[in-house]
Amino acid sequence: MTPLLLAEDDPNLGALLKDYLEAKGFDVTLAVNGEEALKYFLEGTFALCILDVMMPKKDGFTLAGEIRLKDPAVPLIFLTAKSQKEDTLRGFELGADDYLTKPFVMEELLFRIKAILKRSTSGEIKPEKTVFEVGKFTLDTDARTLSSEDGVVQLTTKETALLRLFCQNARQTVSRSYALKLIWGDDSYFNARSMDVYITKLRKYLKADERVKILNLHGEGFKLIL
């Protein structure tokens, strides 16, 4: 069974989610606060982490940052009762793969978990080509790394998926809507802002090679220039 880490301080919701996901074939480790969740994460191996933002002892954002120190690529889903845009963007800046605002339907959470795992290297579908030359860089989508003579950058699942999409369509326009629907599942406002955050990160990684650029074509989408 696929191992998941669930950090949720509401005992009723935590128990319901754990029972539901286990009934769907997942092996769920439930933590009731951020410190306990970090302990479980450091001791185990998880395919995906579901983190409540507002938790005692250690909030979800702090927890995510510490998880990223050990594993920069493990998929993260944030759960929160808040709906402020700033919180959503902060989550994506920490490398979140998705974000659900409470209350939510458990089937929606299940759908998003499956979609993320399907895109990850542990999922069922893998791209035909897994290594791409990006100027002076080499993208390895299996390892989720971007390497050059200067070193290796560990990418998140979405960073890998975005850069792979751009490489597959190098020098061609990739529409914003298509990228959002392919990688995020829909082209909502929050997902669009999330994608902008990840594209900014990719540009930062690639800036060492002046020949490589991800152009923003207003009203159209993006184009990778090599």
Backbone bond lengths (Angstrom), bond angles and torsions (degrees), N, CA, C in turn:
res aa  C-N    CA-C-N  psi(-1)  N-CA   C-N-CA  omega(-1)  CA-C   N-CA-C  phi
1 M - - - 1.463 - - 1.525 110.29 -
2 T 1.320 115.86 148.71 1.463 120.99 -179.42 1.527 110.18 -74.40
3 P 1.334 118.29 124.25 1.471 120.82 -177.75 1.528 112.50 -81.93
4 L 1.327 116.33 128.50 1.458 122.69 177.66 1.525 109.36 -121.28
5 L 1.325 116.21 144.67 1.461 121.46 171.26 1.517 108.00 -105.08
6 L 1.324 116.89 123.74 1.461 122.72 179.10 1.523 108.45 -116.09
7 A 1.326 117.66 118.47 1.461 123.01 177.54 1.525 108.18 -111.12
8 E 1.319 116.89 107.49 1.469 122.40 -176.25 1.525 108.68 -148.40
9 D 1.349 116.39 120.47 1.464 119.32 -175.72 1.524 113.51 -84.04
10 D 1.325 118.53 -15.12 1.467 121.13 175.52 1.529 107.56 -76.81
11 P 1.345 118.35 111.38 1.470 119.69 -174.07 1.522 113.54 -62.30
12 N 1.330 116.58 -35.97 1.467 119.07 -179.45 1.529 111.20 -68.72
13 L 1.340 116.52 -49.37 1.458 120.03 179.91 1.524 110.50 -64.70
14 G 1.321 116.56 -42.08 1.453 119.82 179.69 1.519 112.40 -58.41
15 A 1.344 115.83 -45.67 1.462 120.38 -179.62 1.523 111.02 -65.86
16 L 1.340 116.69 -40.27 1.461 120.40 179.61 1.532 111.33 -63.65
17 L 1.334 116.00 -45.64 1.460 119.88 -179.87 1.527 111.57 -65.04
18 K 1.317 115.55 -41.59 1.476 119.81 179.60 1.526 110.11 -61.45
19 D 1.336 116.86 -48.16 1.472 120.73 -179.43 1.526 110.89 -62.78
20 Y 1.331 116.13 -42.50 1.466 120.54 -177.87 1.521 110.94 -64.37
21 L 1.331 117.05 -48.23 1.458 120.65 -176.99 1.529 111.69 -69.04
22 E 1.321 116.91 -34.57 1.461 119.46 176.87 1.530 110.62 -67.90
23 A 1.335 115.99 -34.64 1.468 119.45 176.23 1.525 111.38 -66.69
24 K 1.352 116.07 -22.11 1.463 121.00 178.63 1.529 112.47 -93.27
25 G 1.330 116.19 7.38 1.456 119.50 172.67 1.511 116.65 100.40
26 F 1.342 118.21 11.05 1.460 121.16 178.94 1.526 110.73 -99.31
27 D 1.321 115.55 154.03 1.462 122.30 174.22 1.527 107.12 -101.27
28 V 1.329 117.85 105.07 1.460 122.66 -169.35 1.525 111.40 -105.33
29 T 1.329 116.30 125.80 1.456 122.43 171.23 1.517 107.62 -101.99
30 L 1.327 117.09 119.39 1.475 122.04 -176.19 1.522 110.73 -101.15
31 A 1.331 115.80 126.78 1.455 122.49 174.06 1.523 108.71 -114.66
32 V 1.324 116.89 142.04 1.473 120.21 -175.11 1.522 112.87 -99.41
33 N 1.331 117.89 -2.40 1.464 121.20 173.95 1.529 108.72 -155.95
34 G 1.323 115.51 170.56 1.447 119.67 -174.82 1.515 114.61 -66.28
35 E 1.327 117.21 -36.76 1.460 120.19 179.67 1.528 111.16 -65.24
36 E 1.332 115.87 -42.52 1.458 119.90 178.97 1.528 110.33 -65.15
37 A 1.334 115.94 -40.00 1.464 120.04 179.65 1.521 111.05 -62.05
38 L 1.337 117.50 -42.84 1.458 120.35 179.32 1.524 110.65 -63.65
39 K 1.336 116.70 -40.09 1.468 121.16 178.30 1.527 110.27 -59.51
40 Y 1.326 116.97 -47.35 1.465 120.91 179.29 1.528 111.12 -62.33
41 F 1.340 115.63 -41.21 1.462 119.49 -177.36 1.524 111.01 -64.63
42 L 1.326 116.94 -43.18 1.461 120.59 -178.39 1.521 112.04 -68.61
43 E 1.333 115.92 -25.16 1.466 120.00 -177.97 1.525 112.75 -90.81
44 G 1.329 117.49 -20.19 1.458 119.99 -172.99 1.517 113.57 -123.32
45 T 1.327 114.73 -169.73 1.464 122.99 177.10 1.521 108.03 -129.46
46 F 1.320 116.59 126.33 1.462 121.13 -175.18 1.525 110.42 -129.86
47 A 1.328 115.26 141.88 1.466 120.85 178.65 1.518 111.06 -80.65
48 L 1.344 117.00 -22.66 1.468 121.35 -176.33 1.519 108.71 -164.06
49 C 1.330 116.81 147.22 1.464 122.37 178.57 1.524 110.15 -120.16
50 I 1.332 115.68 134.50 1.465 122.34 176.45 1.520 106.80 -113.34
51 L 1.331 117.27 114.97 1.450 121.41 -170.33 1.525 112.24 -120.02
52 D 1.316 116.59 123.31 1.457 120.70 170.57 1.532 107.62 -71.84
53 V 1.309 117.22 139.77 1.468 119.81 -178.39 1.520 111.50 -75.04
54 M 1.332 117.87 -48.14 1.455 121.92 -176.16 1.525 110.03 -93.59
55 M 1.344 116.07 98.06 1.457 121.63 179.37 1.520 110.26 -133.75
56 P 1.330 118.00 152.25 1.461 120.64 175.93 1.523 111.63 -72.71
57 K 1.334 115.00 158.63 1.465 124.70 176.09 1.527 113.04 71.78
58 K 1.331 117.42 -41.15 1.462 120.45 177.46 1.523 107.54 -158.68
59 D 1.342 117.20 119.41 1.471 118.78 -177.77 1.526 110.44 -75.55
60 G 1.330 115.24 167.72 1.453 120.77 -174.42 1.519 114.08 -62.91
61 F 1.339 117.18 -35.42 1.458 120.05 179.93 1.533 110.90 -67.70
62 T 1.333 116.17 -44.17 1.466 119.82 177.45 1.520 110.37 -62.96
63 L 1.329 115.81 -43.68 1.458 121.15 178.14 1.531 110.93 -58.72
64 A 1.328 116.49 -45.41 1.466 120.73 -179.57 1.521 111.07 -59.78
65 G 1.332 116.55 -41.73 1.460 120.06 178.88 1.520 111.96 -61.57
66 E 1.325 116.97 -38.80 1.460 120.85 -179.62 1.531 110.88 -74.78
67 I 1.322 116.44 -34.39 1.466 119.87 174.67 1.524 109.93 -63.18
68 R 1.328 116.46 -40.60 1.463 120.96 -179.22 1.532 112.33 -63.91
69 L 1.348 117.12 -26.76 1.454 119.70 177.89 1.520 111.07 -65.28
70 K 1.327 116.48 -33.42 1.467 120.22 178.95 1.516 111.62 -87.98
71 D 1.320 116.64 -41.37 1.469 120.54 -176.57 1.517 109.05 -138.43
72 P 1.339 118.00 100.14 1.464 120.81 -178.23 1.517 113.99 -69.33
73 A 1.332 117.85 -10.35 1.464 119.72 -170.86 1.520 114.92 -115.45
74 V 1.337 119.41 -11.91 1.463 119.04 -176.80 1.533 109.81 -60.53
75 P 1.324 118.89 131.34 1.472 120.87 -179.08 1.527 112.07 -63.59
76 L 1.337 115.33 141.63 1.468 122.15 179.90 1.520 110.16 -126.52
77 I 1.338 115.79 136.76 1.464 121.85 170.82 1.522 107.12 -121.96
78 F 1.336 117.36 127.68 1.460 121.47 177.32 1.531 110.34 -96.06
79 L 1.333 115.32 139.68 1.461 122.40 172.55 1.519 107.88 -116.09
80 T 1.330 117.79 133.13 1.457 119.25 -179.49 1.512 111.59 -154.31
81 A 1.331 114.87 152.69 1.460 120.51 174.00 1.520 110.43 -86.82
82 K 1.322 116.09 -8.80 1.461 120.51 -179.21 1.515 110.66 -85.20
83 S 1.322 116.28 153.43 1.469 120.11 178.89 1.524 111.77 -128.01
84 Q 1.351 116.68 8.28 1.456 118.89 -179.62 1.525 110.95 -65.64
85 K 1.325 115.60 138.72 1.454 120.83 -179.35 1.527 111.43 -59.65
86 E 1.359 116.79 -34.74 1.452 119.69 -177.19 1.522 111.29 -62.25
87 D 1.340 116.88 -39.17 1.460 120.14 179.07 1.512 111.01 -66.56
88 T 1.336 115.81 -40.96 1.458 119.88 179.12 1.522 110.73 -61.51
89 L 1.317 117.15 -46.73 1.456 121.09 -178.67 1.520 111.54 -66.48
90 R 1.333 116.82 -35.93 1.466 119.37 177.97 1.527 109.96 -62.99
91 G 1.332 115.71 -39.87 1.458 119.59 177.80 1.507 111.84 -61.62
92 F 1.319 117.04 -44.15 1.463 120.39 -179.74 1.527 111.39 -67.96
93 E 1.325 116.94 -33.71 1.464 119.91 177.89 1.525 111.00 -65.24
94 L 1.330 116.43 -27.26 1.464 121.15 177.21 1.522 111.62 -82.28
95 G 1.321 116.64 0.53 1.459 120.06 177.13 1.509 114.37 95.16
96 A 1.345 117.48 23.00 1.468 119.68 178.73 1.521 110.56 -65.89
97 D 1.320 115.70 144.19 1.463 120.96 176.19 1.517 111.27 -91.84
98 D 1.330 116.23 -23.49 1.461 119.25 178.61 1.520 109.10 -162.34
99 Y 1.344 115.55 170.36 1.455 122.27 -171.11 1.521 107.89 -152.20
100 L 1.330 117.20 121.91 1.464 121.44 179.04 1.518 109.83 -119.39
101 T 1.324 116.50 132.20 1.455 121.68 177.98 1.531 109.69 -96.66
102 K 1.321 116.56 130.04 1.457 121.58 178.44 1.531 109.58 -73.29
103 P 1.330 117.84 146.34 1.467 127.09 -5.40 1.525 110.92 -78.25
104 F 1.314 116.13 149.94 1.455 120.63 178.27 1.526 108.90 -135.28
105 V 1.302 115.23 163.01 1.464 121.17 178.43 1.529 107.79 -87.09
106 M 1.324 116.71 132.48 1.464 119.57 -176.13 1.523 112.32 -61.24
107 E 1.334 116.16 -30.96 1.465 119.01 177.56 1.525 111.39 -63.54
108 E 1.342 116.38 -32.31 1.465 119.52 178.07 1.522 110.49 -67.69
109 L 1.337 116.50 -41.13 1.461 119.93 176.53 1.521 110.24 -61.05
110 L 1.329 116.77 -44.01 1.459 121.03 179.43 1.533 110.71 -59.85
111 F 1.311 116.51 -43.88 1.472 121.08 179.58 1.519 110.61 -60.04
112 R 1.326 116.51 -43.62 1.466 119.70 -177.42 1.523 111.32 -70.15
113 I 1.331 117.11 -37.54 1.464 120.07 176.50 1.526 110.02 -60.24
114 K 1.333 115.86 -48.42 1.471 119.75 -178.31 1.522 111.12 -63.38
115 A 1.329 117.06 -38.85 1.464 120.38 -179.61 1.522 110.85 -64.70
116 I 1.335 116.69 -41.72 1.464 120.39 -179.84 1.523 110.72 -67.28
117 L 1.330 116.81 -44.84 1.461 120.07 -179.18 1.525 111.30 -65.71
118 K 1.312 116.68 -32.43 1.460 120.70 178.09 1.517 111.02 -66.22
119 R 1.345 116.20 -33.86 1.461 120.42 -180.00 1.520 112.33 -80.69
120 S 1.338 116.79 -22.22 1.458 120.23 -176.16 1.517 110.42 -77.66
121 T 1.309 116.59 168.42 1.459 120.58 -178.33 1.512 112.58 -67.94
122 S 1.358 117.11 -16.93 1.462 119.52 178.72 1.514 111.51 -90.13
123 G 1.332 117.06 0.13 1.451 120.25 -177.32 1.512 112.82 -79.43
124 E 1.318 116.29 -176.92 1.450 121.77 -174.07 1.525 112.69 -82.04
125 I 1.343 117.11 -28.52 1.464 120.37 -174.61 1.520 109.96 -109.04
126 K 1.322 116.31 127.13 1.451 121.24 177.21 1.525 109.03 -120.47
127 P 1.294 116.98 147.41 1.462 119.40 -179.91 1.516 110.61 -67.99
128 E 1.330 116.20 154.29 1.463 120.17 179.03 1.525 110.74 -64.07
129 K 1.306 116.33 -41.82 1.456 120.37 179.19 1.512 108.89 -107.97
130 T 1.339 116.93 132.15 1.459 120.05 -174.85 1.520 113.75 -115.73
131 V 1.343 117.74 -9.58 1.459 120.92 -179.91 1.521 109.37 -125.99
132 F 1.329 116.53 129.74 1.463 122.43 -178.51 1.522 109.22 -130.04
133 E 1.324 116.04 140.89 1.457 121.61 173.03 1.522 108.40 -91.16
134 V 1.324 116.19 123.28 1.470 121.95 -178.59 1.523 107.00 -122.75
135 G 1.345 116.31 84.87 1.452 119.13 -174.76 1.514 109.95 62.49
136 K 1.343 116.80 -124.62 1.465 121.70 178.86 1.527 112.39 -81.75
137 F 1.343 116.44 -2.40 1.462 121.26 -176.01 1.531 111.51 -101.94
138 T 1.327 114.80 159.29 1.457 122.16 172.01 1.526 108.16 -124.42
139 L 1.326 115.78 122.43 1.462 121.24 177.07 1.520 108.51 -96.85
140 D 1.325 116.52 122.42 1.460 122.42 174.83 1.522 106.74 -111.54
141 T 1.335 116.71 107.00 1.471 119.62 -174.16 1.522 112.44 -75.84
142 D 1.331 118.19 -23.99 1.458 119.97 175.67 1.530 110.53 -69.54
143 A 1.327 115.29 -46.69 1.469 120.15 -179.49 1.521 112.16 -82.80
144 R 1.343 116.38 -12.77 1.467 123.19 -176.13 1.524 110.65 56.51
145 T 1.339 114.77 51.39 1.460 120.71 -179.73 1.519 110.79 -127.70
146 L 1.321 115.18 149.82 1.455 123.27 173.01 1.524 105.34 -122.41
147 S 1.323 116.36 110.13 1.464 119.76 -172.39 1.523 111.85 -118.23
148 S 1.331 113.91 153.92 1.463 122.44 175.33 1.518 106.60 -154.63
149 E 1.319 116.13 -178.86 1.466 119.23 178.93 1.522 111.70 -64.95
150 D 1.330 116.86 -15.43 1.465 120.94 179.91 1.522 112.96 -86.58
151 G 1.338 117.00 -11.89 1.455 119.11 -179.80 1.520 112.14 141.97
152 V 1.321 114.64 -170.19 1.464 121.58 -176.62 1.522 109.54 -124.36
153 V 1.335 115.95 132.68 1.463 122.26 175.51 1.524 108.12 -107.30
154 Q 1.332 116.64 126.99 1.459 120.78 175.96 1.522 108.46 -84.94
155 L 1.331 116.45 122.93 1.461 121.68 -176.68 1.522 111.50 -96.83
156 T 1.319 116.33 155.40 1.453 120.74 172.18 1.533 108.74 -80.90
157 T 1.315 115.63 172.55 1.463 120.36 -179.94 1.515 111.25 -59.04
158 K 1.322 117.38 -45.54 1.459 120.63 -176.92 1.528 111.88 -72.83
159 E 1.326 117.59 -37.19 1.465 119.44 175.29 1.523 110.19 -59.45
160 T 1.316 115.60 -43.31 1.464 120.35 179.03 1.524 110.98 -63.20
161 A 1.331 116.29 -46.14 1.464 120.77 -178.33 1.531 111.00 -62.93
162 L 1.324 116.84 -41.78 1.467 120.37 179.62 1.527 111.56 -65.08
163 L 1.324 116.32 -49.53 1.457 119.12 -177.41 1.529 110.73 -66.23
164 R 1.325 117.48 -35.93 1.463 120.48 175.77 1.532 110.63 -61.62
165 L 1.333 116.13 -43.73 1.459 120.48 178.96 1.522 111.07 -60.49
166 F 1.342 116.18 -43.71 1.463 119.74 179.26 1.533 111.07 -65.73
167 C 1.346 116.38 -39.03 1.468 119.91 178.98 1.525 111.19 -66.29
168 Q 1.320 116.32 -39.59 1.465 120.34 179.22 1.518 111.27 -64.78
169 N 1.335 116.07 -23.00 1.464 121.36 -178.18 1.529 110.77 -123.54
170 A 1.338 116.57 37.18 1.461 121.34 -177.30 1.524 111.04 -56.22
171 R 1.336 114.04 136.34 1.474 123.60 179.18 1.535 112.27 68.24
172 Q 1.323 116.57 10.85 1.459 121.03 175.25 1.525 109.08 -120.40
173 T 1.325 116.12 153.74 1.456 120.12 -179.94 1.528 110.58 -78.01
174 V 1.316 115.12 128.10 1.467 121.79 174.26 1.519 106.85 -106.28
175 S 1.310 117.70 116.72 1.460 119.64 -176.42 1.528 111.10 -67.33
176 R 1.316 115.29 145.09 1.464 120.83 179.69 1.525 110.80 -59.00
177 S 1.331 116.32 -43.96 1.461 120.39 -177.78 1.526 111.44 -63.04
178 Y 1.344 115.95 -41.60 1.468 119.82 -179.72 1.524 110.79 -63.48
179 A 1.329 116.79 -45.72 1.465 120.46 -179.85 1.523 111.34 -61.78
180 L 1.324 116.32 -42.82 1.460 120.26 -179.81 1.525 111.65 -63.54
181 K 1.324 116.57 -46.03 1.463 119.76 -177.93 1.525 111.45 -68.58
182 L 1.331 116.66 -35.47 1.457 119.95 -179.45 1.521 111.87 -70.74
183 I 1.337 117.18 -42.86 1.466 120.83 -171.54 1.520 113.24 -99.30
184 W 1.345 116.66 -37.18 1.467 119.98 -178.94 1.536 113.37 -99.46
185 G 1.305 117.15 -17.28 1.459 119.56 179.76 1.508 113.98 98.86
186 D 1.337 118.50 -25.56 1.466 121.71 174.89 1.522 108.34 -158.97
187 D 1.330 115.97 166.85 1.465 120.22 -175.69 1.522 111.89 -107.14
188 S 1.338 116.98 45.83 1.460 121.98 179.07 1.529 110.70 -69.60
189 Y 1.326 115.84 166.97 1.465 121.57 -179.06 1.524 111.24 -58.58
190 F 1.333 116.99 -48.31 1.462 120.31 -176.42 1.526 111.33 -65.19
191 N 1.327 117.12 -38.64 1.462 119.62 177.50 1.528 110.84 -66.44
192 A 1.327 116.67 -36.21 1.461 120.46 177.71 1.527 110.83 -63.96
193 R 1.336 116.42 -41.90 1.466 119.59 177.03 1.520 110.91 -65.39
194 S 1.342 115.94 -37.95 1.458 120.75 177.26 1.521 110.30 -60.09
195 M 1.334 116.70 -45.97 1.457 120.24 -179.58 1.523 111.04 -61.37
196 D 1.316 117.34 -39.36 1.459 120.87 178.44 1.532 110.85 -59.75
197 V 1.331 116.23 -39.80 1.468 120.62 178.34 1.528 110.35 -61.86
198 Y 1.326 116.18 -45.60 1.460 119.92 -178.12 1.524 112.26 -68.53
199 I 1.323 117.31 -36.36 1.462 119.87 177.88 1.528 110.30 -65.83
200 T 1.332 116.66 -38.00 1.468 120.09 175.39 1.522 110.62 -59.99
201 K 1.326 116.81 -40.84 1.459 120.46 178.35 1.528 111.22 -65.06
202 L 1.323 116.74 -42.89 1.463 120.08 179.98 1.532 110.82 -62.44
203 R 1.319 116.14 -41.12 1.469 119.19 178.27 1.525 110.98 -61.69
204 K 1.328 116.26 -37.03 1.464 120.47 178.81 1.526 109.99 -65.27
205 Y 1.329 116.81 -42.52 1.467 120.30 179.37 1.532 111.47 -63.43
206 L 1.338 116.30 -36.33 1.465 121.29 -172.05 1.528 114.09 -90.97
207 K 1.314 118.09 -4.25 1.463 120.41 -170.79 1.532 112.64 -67.07
208 A 1.332 117.48 -16.65 1.466 119.77 179.52 1.529 112.15 -66.40
209 D 1.329 116.90 -18.28 1.464 121.29 176.09 1.522 107.94 -114.26
210 E 1.315 116.61 106.55 1.463 121.37 -175.04 1.520 113.17 -65.42
211 R 1.334 116.80 -18.23 1.464 120.04 179.52 1.532 111.81 -74.96
212 V 1.313 116.59 -23.56 1.463 121.47 -175.06 1.523 109.81 -94.30
213 K 1.320 115.72 122.15 1.459 120.06 -179.87 1.530 110.10 -140.77
214 I 1.332 115.91 142.17 1.462 121.11 170.62 1.526 105.87 -105.39
215 L 1.329 115.81 103.16 1.459 121.05 -176.73 1.517 111.21 -82.68
216 N 1.320 115.50 141.61 1.463 121.94 174.89 1.526 107.48 -100.15
217 L 1.322 116.85 110.11 1.460 121.89 -178.95 1.529 108.12 -96.24
218 H 1.311 116.38 105.93 1.462 121.56 -173.20 1.531 111.89 -54.94
219 G 1.312 114.85 126.38 1.459 120.09 178.38 1.507 114.88 79.46
220 E 1.336 116.82 -2.97 1.466 120.54 -178.08 1.521 112.99 -120.46
221 G 1.324 116.55 -56.85 1.455 119.13 -177.67 1.509 111.07 155.69
222 F 1.331 116.39 -133.13 1.454 121.54 -174.44 1.534 110.40 -134.79
223 K 1.346 114.33 155.33 1.467 119.55 177.32 1.518 108.61 -141.71
224 L 1.344 115.63 129.37 1.446 121.00 175.48 1.520 109.50 -89.42
225 I 1.337 115.49 122.34 1.454 122.25 178.25 1.518 108.24 -106.92
226 L 1.334 116.41 129.48 1.469 121.76 -179.11 1.522 110.28 -114.71
